[in-house]
Amino acid sequence: MKAIDEEAFEKLRLSGRILRETREELKGFVRENMLIIEVCEKAEELIRRKGGKPAFPCNVSINEIAAHYTSPPNDIRRIPEKSLVKVDIGAHVDGYVTDTAVTICFNPEYREMVNAAEQALKKAVEAIRPEMPTSRLGALIEQTIRSRGFKPISNLTGHSVGRYLVHAGTSLPNVTHLSLTKVKVGEAYAIEPFVTVQNAVGKVENSPEATIFRFVKQKPLKNVYAKKLLKYIEEKFKTLPFTERWLQGIVPKEQHMEAFKELLISKAIMSYPVFIEASRKPVAQAEHTVLIVEDGCLVLT
């Protein structure tokens, strides 16, 4: 196996195992009317308890929200009845990132759509191998989804993962596309089909809300509390995404809002907008992280 040594491989494998166990436990934990923040905190606590660290805040994206929603501090939102709940989690061990997601379906009407996402993931995992063009993988995912009467989200993709990097540079689109990019042996990829109904636009757009952030670079800051917050963010999360929930108590409560605002305005940190399906139609998702080996792939999650 090229490009990955034994130590890195073991850390990736452990990271994947932690996530797999966490995902399976969450399936039985999530229920209707539950506070979203309970799901987020449970997922992140399980990852830590099993010996990993969250690679990004637990995403709980409901119905037409496709990705990037995590609970802000003191979130009072709940999981609605008859909803489609996508739980997307990431873990790392010493920076080695894995990423997985499951859709928990409380609405029988959308069960087939969830199946389509899972089938597309299954086919992609079976087919992926070294030197496979990403265009061929995307075509296979799209074909699987469409053959079941659903539509892929065309502007959301899977991605390579790297050390302290959730998106390491290579995209794996879920649709037919033109690209010369090929999958490489020894690299890890998160494959994640997103599926919606036939009459949806099949694209996501940015909502004005953002609940997930990432360190960009050190900037000259006026506010002493902003400096303290930025130092903590850089040391603690490096290039990995974080949530304001993880910053509670770092600076005095009454100074937090002002300090955090300065970090955003100065562009010392960036935000990830919540993604919503453009026609407000429900979205399902399934995801595994795989490691590319000589004769195919090893599912890490």
Backbone torsions as a table, in degrees:
resi	resn	phi	psi	omega
1	MET	NA	127.6	-179.7
2	LYS	-89.8	165.8	167.1
3	ALA	66.6	0.0	178.6
4	ILE	-144.5	127.8	-179.3
5	ASP	-89.8	173.4	-173.9
6	GLU	-59.9	-42.1	-178.2
7	GLU	-64.7	-45.4	179.0
8	ALA	-62.2	-41.0	-179.8
9	PHE	-61.3	-44.9	-179.4
10	GLU	-64.1	-39.7	179.7
11	LYS	-67.4	-39.8	176.8
12	LEU	-63.2	-42.8	-178.1
13	ARG	-64.7	-41.3	178.7
14	LEU	-66.1	-43.9	177.7
15	SER	-57.0	-43.7	179.1
16	GLY	-65.6	-40.2	-179.8
17	ARG	-65.8	-41.8	177.8
18	ILE	-57.5	-44.5	-178.9
19	LEU	-67.8	-41.8	-179.3
20	ARG	-59.9	-47.5	179.8
21	GLU	-63.2	-41.7	-179.9
22	THR	-62.6	-46.5	-179.9
23	ARG	-58.8	-45.4	-177.9
24	GLU	-64.9	-38.1	177.8
25	GLU	-67.1	-36.9	-178.2
26	LEU	-67.0	-30.7	179.7
27	LYS	-55.9	-37.8	-179.5
28	GLY	-88.8	-7.8	-175.0
29	PHE	-93.9	-39.4	-174.8
30	VAL	-70.7	132.4	175.0
31	ARG	-146.7	164.8	-179.0
32	GLU	-61.2	149.6	178.5
33	ASN	69.2	2.1	179.1
34	MET	-76.2	147.8	174.0
35	LEU	-65.8	134.2	-179.9
36	ILE	-60.8	-37.4	-178.0
37	ILE	-61.6	-29.0	177.2
38	GLU	-64.4	-39.4	179.7
39	VAL	-66.9	-47.5	-178.9
40	CYS	-58.5	-48.7	-176.1
41	GLU	-68.8	-35.8	177.4
42	LYS	-63.2	-48.1	-178.8
43	ALA	-59.7	-47.5	-176.9
44	GLU	-67.5	-36.2	178.8
45	GLU	-67.5	-42.2	178.9
46	LEU	-60.8	-43.4	-180.0
47	ILE	-59.9	-44.9	-179.6
48	ARG	-66.8	-41.8	-177.7
49	ARG	-64.5	-30.3	-178.5
50	LYS	-86.3	3.3	173.6
51	GLY	101.4	9.9	176.1
52	GLY	-113.6	-173.0	171.5
53	LYS	-130.2	147.6	176.6
54	PRO	-61.5	132.7	177.4
55	ALA	-81.9	-17.9	174.5
56	PHE	-164.0	163.6	179.0
57	PRO	-62.6	145.5	176.8
58	CYS	-59.3	124.8	176.8
59	ASN	-91.3	127.9	172.5
60	VAL	-121.9	99.0	-173.5
61	SER	-110.8	120.6	-168.9
62	ILE	-108.5	135.1	176.2
63	ASN	54.1	-115.7	-174.4
64	GLU	-75.2	-11.4	174.2
65	ILE	-75.5	122.8	-174.4
66	ALA	-91.8	-35.5	-175.2
67	ALA	-166.0	166.1	170.4
68	HIS	74.8	18.6	171.2
69	TYR	-101.0	122.5	167.8
70	THR	-127.5	157.8	-179.5
71	SER	-67.3	129.1	167.8
72	PRO	-73.9	173.1	178.6
73	PRO	-56.6	140.9	177.5
74	ASN	58.4	31.3	-179.8
75	ASP	-61.9	133.3	179.2
76	ILE	-109.5	4.8	-179.6
77	ARG	-71.1	147.8	-178.2
78	ARG	-120.7	164.3	175.5
79	ILE	-79.5	116.9	-177.4
80	PRO	-69.2	157.9	174.1
81	GLU	-67.3	153.3	178.7
82	LYS	55.1	35.4	-177.8
83	SER	-104.3	169.3	178.6
84	LEU	-111.3	115.3	-171.2
85	VAL	-115.1	114.2	177.8
86	LYS	-95.6	119.8	177.8
87	VAL	-109.4	114.2	-175.5
88	ASP	-117.1	120.0	-175.0
89	ILE	-128.5	151.1	177.4
90	GLY	-134.7	147.3	176.5
91	ALA	-133.9	157.8	168.9
92	HIS	-141.3	150.0	172.6
93	VAL	-122.1	113.0	-177.7
94	ASP	54.6	36.5	176.8
95	GLY	91.2	-11.5	-178.8
96	TYR	-82.8	110.3	-167.2
97	VAL	-94.2	136.9	165.0
98	THR	-129.4	160.8	-168.3
99	ASP	-147.7	131.9	179.3
100	THR	-147.4	159.0	178.5
101	ALA	-149.7	153.7	176.4
102	VAL	-140.1	146.9	174.0
103	THR	-104.0	122.3	177.9
104	ILE	-99.6	120.8	-169.3
105	CYS	-107.9	115.7	177.1
106	PHE	-101.9	9.4	-178.8
107	ASN	-128.7	108.7	-176.5
108	PRO	-55.0	-26.5	-179.9
109	GLU	-59.2	-28.6	-174.8
110	TYR	-106.6	8.2	-178.1
111	ARG	-59.1	-40.1	-179.6
112	GLU	-65.3	-33.4	179.1
113	MET	-67.9	-39.4	176.3
114	VAL	-63.7	-42.5	176.8
115	ASN	-59.2	-39.1	-179.7
116	ALA	-63.0	-40.5	178.3
117	ALA	-65.0	-43.1	-178.4
118	GLU	-67.5	-38.7	177.9
119	GLN	-66.1	-41.3	179.6
120	ALA	-62.6	-40.3	177.7
121	LEU	-64.5	-45.0	-179.2
122	LYS	-59.1	-47.0	180.0
123	LYS	-62.8	-41.4	-179.3
124	ALA	-64.7	-42.5	179.5
125	VAL	-63.2	-41.2	179.3
126	GLU	-66.2	-32.3	-172.3
127	ALA	-92.0	-27.8	-171.2
128	ILE	-65.7	136.2	178.7
129	ARG	-158.5	167.6	-178.7
130	PRO	-54.4	141.8	177.1
131	GLU	68.3	10.1	175.1
132	MET	-73.1	128.9	177.6
133	PRO	-66.1	138.9	178.6
134	THR	-62.6	-25.6	178.9
135	SER	-65.1	-36.5	-179.8
136	ARG	-71.2	-38.3	178.6
137	LEU	-64.5	-44.3	178.8
138	GLY	-60.8	-41.8	179.9
139	ALA	-63.3	-40.3	179.7
140	LEU	-65.1	-43.6	179.1
141	ILE	-62.9	-47.2	-179.3
142	GLU	-61.1	-45.0	-179.0
143	GLN	-60.5	-43.7	179.8
144	THR	-61.4	-43.2	-178.5
145	ILE	-67.9	-47.1	-176.9
146	ARG	-67.3	-33.4	-179.1
147	SER	-66.4	-17.0	177.5
148	ARG	-99.0	7.5	175.3
149	GLY	86.4	19.9	179.9
150	PHE	-123.2	-178.2	-174.9
151	LYS	-129.7	134.9	176.1
152	PRO	-77.0	153.7	172.0
153	ILE	-81.3	115.9	-168.7
154	SER	-77.1	-22.1	-178.0
155	ASN	-110.1	24.4	167.7
156	LEU	-119.2	139.2	-174.1
157	THR	-133.3	162.0	165.2
158	GLY	-78.1	-177.6	-172.9
159	HIS	-164.6	155.3	172.0
160	SER	-74.8	150.9	175.1
161	VAL	-117.3	146.2	-178.7
162	GLY	-132.9	-172.5	-179.6
163	ARG	-73.1	122.2	-173.6
164	TYR	56.9	23.5	178.2
165	LEU	-132.3	121.6	176.6
166	VAL	-80.1	-39.8	176.2
167	HIS	-114.4	104.0	-170.4
168	ALA	-97.7	18.3	172.3
169	GLY	117.4	-34.8	-179.9
170	THR	-99.4	129.8	176.8
171	SER	-98.6	146.3	174.5
172	LEU	-118.5	87.4	-178.6
173	PRO	-61.4	153.2	-179.1
174	ASN	-97.8	16.2	-180.0
175	VAL	-137.9	166.2	174.7
176	THR	-62.6	133.5	-179.5
177	HIS	-156.4	164.6	177.6
178	LEU	-94.8	121.2	179.1
179	SER	-161.5	144.2	176.8
180	LEU	-96.4	-0.9	-177.8
181	THR	-66.6	137.3	178.1
182	LYS	-123.8	152.9	178.4
183	VAL	-75.3	135.8	-174.3
184	LYS	-111.7	141.9	177.6
185	VAL	-62.8	142.3	179.0
186	GLY	84.8	-3.7	178.7
187	GLU	-101.3	152.7	178.4
188	ALA	-106.3	137.8	-178.6
189	TYR	-132.1	139.4	170.9
190	ALA	-94.7	117.1	177.8
191	ILE	-98.6	123.0	-176.2
192	GLU	-144.6	90.3	174.8
193	PRO	-68.9	135.0	172.0
194	PHE	-112.9	132.3	-171.4
195	VAL	-128.8	141.3	174.3
196	THR	-135.4	-178.2	-176.8
197	VAL	-77.2	160.7	-175.0
198	GLN	-56.2	-39.7	-175.0
199	ASN	-90.9	13.8	176.1
200	ALA	-82.6	163.3	174.4
201	VAL	-64.6	-37.0	178.9
202	GLY	82.7	23.6	175.9
203	LYS	-137.5	156.8	173.8
204	VAL	-106.2	155.5	172.9
205	GLU	-129.5	161.5	179.9
206	ASN	-74.7	133.1	171.8
207	SER	-90.4	162.2	179.4
208	PRO	-69.1	-12.8	-175.8
209	GLU	-88.0	141.4	173.5
210	ALA	-137.4	131.0	-178.6
211	THR	-125.8	0.0	-178.8
212	ILE	-126.3	139.8	-172.4
213	PHE	-136.6	166.7	177.7
214	ARG	-149.1	143.9	175.7
215	PHE	-64.7	135.8	176.8
216	VAL	-109.3	-63.8	174.5
217	LYS	-164.9	163.7	177.2
218	GLN	-66.0	135.8	178.6
219	LYS	-133.2	153.7	175.0
220	PRO	-68.2	123.2	-176.4
221	LEU	-120.9	142.1	178.9
222	LYS	-80.0	-45.1	-172.2
223	ASN	-74.7	123.0	-178.3
224	VAL	-62.2	-33.3	179.0
225	TYR	-73.2	-33.0	176.2
226	ALA	-64.2	-40.6	178.2
227	LYS	-61.1	-44.6	-178.5
228	LYS	-63.7	-42.8	179.9
229	LEU	-63.3	-44.2	-177.9
230	LEU	-65.4	-39.8	178.7
231	LYS	-61.1	-44.6	179.6
232	TYR	-62.3	-45.5	-178.6
233	ILE	-60.1	-47.7	-177.3
234	GLU	-64.5	-43.6	-178.5
235	GLU	-68.8	-40.4	-171.6
236	LYS	-80.7	-42.0	-171.0
237	PHE	-113.5	-10.6	-177.2
238	LYS	49.9	-121.9	-177.4
239	THR	-96.3	10.3	-176.8
240	LEU	-90.1	147.8	179.9
241	PRO	-65.5	153.6	179.7
242	PHE	-143.1	171.1	177.2
243	THR	-121.8	156.3	176.6
244	GLU	-60.9	-25.4	177.3
245	ARG	-56.2	-31.6	-177.1
246	TRP	-82.4	-0.4	-177.4
247	LEU	-109.0	5.7	-177.2
248	GLN	-62.8	130.4	175.6
249	GLY	85.0	0.1	179.8
250	ILE	-73.9	-39.5	171.9
251	VAL	-125.0	161.5	179.7
252	PRO	-54.1	140.2	-175.1
253	LYS	-49.0	-44.5	-175.8
254	GLU	-72.8	-11.3	179.0
255	GLN	-100.8	-12.6	-170.6
256	HIS	-60.7	-49.6	-173.0
257	MET	-59.6	-47.3	-179.7
258	GLU	-61.2	-46.1	-178.4
259	ALA	-63.7	-44.6	-178.3
260	PHE	-64.7	-39.0	179.2
261	LYS	-61.3	-41.5	179.9
262	GLU	-63.3	-37.3	178.4
263	LEU	-62.2	-39.2	179.5
264	LEU	-71.7	-45.3	-178.3
265	ILE	-63.9	-39.8	-178.6
266	SER	-76.2	-7.5	-177.0
267	LYS	64.0	26.1	172.9
268	ALA	-72.3	-29.6	172.2
269	ILE	-126.7	158.9	176.4
270	MET	-120.5	162.1	177.9
271	SER	-116.2	152.9	174.9
272	TYR	-105.3	114.6	178.9
273	PRO	-66.4	150.3	173.4
274	VAL	-67.9	132.7	-179.9
275	PHE	-93.8	129.3	178.9
276	ILE	-123.4	137.8	177.2
277	GLU	-61.1	131.1	-169.3
278	ALA	-58.2	-33.0	179.5
279	SER	-99.4	14.3	177.4
280	ARG	60.1	34.6	177.0
281	LYS	-96.9	153.4	-176.5
282	PRO	-66.2	151.8	-177.9
283	VAL	-128.1	138.5	173.3
284	ALA	-115.3	156.5	-177.3
285	GLN	-147.1	147.1	170.4
286	ALA	-139.4	146.1	-175.9
287	GLU	-155.1	139.4	170.8
288	HIS	-133.7	153.8	167.2
289	THR	-102.6	131.4	-179.6
290	VAL	-122.8	150.8	173.6
291	LEU	-107.7	128.3	-177.6
292	ILE	-79.8	122.7	178.1
293	VAL	-117.2	171.9	-173.7
294	GLU	-48.9	-41.6	-172.2
295	ASP	-110.0	20.0	178.4
296	GLY	149.6	-123.7	179.0
297	CYS	-146.8	161.1	176.1
298	LEU	-113.0	122.6	179.0
299	VAL	-78.6	117.9	-176.3
300	LEU	-84.9	-27.3	-174.5
301	THR	-109.2	NA	NA
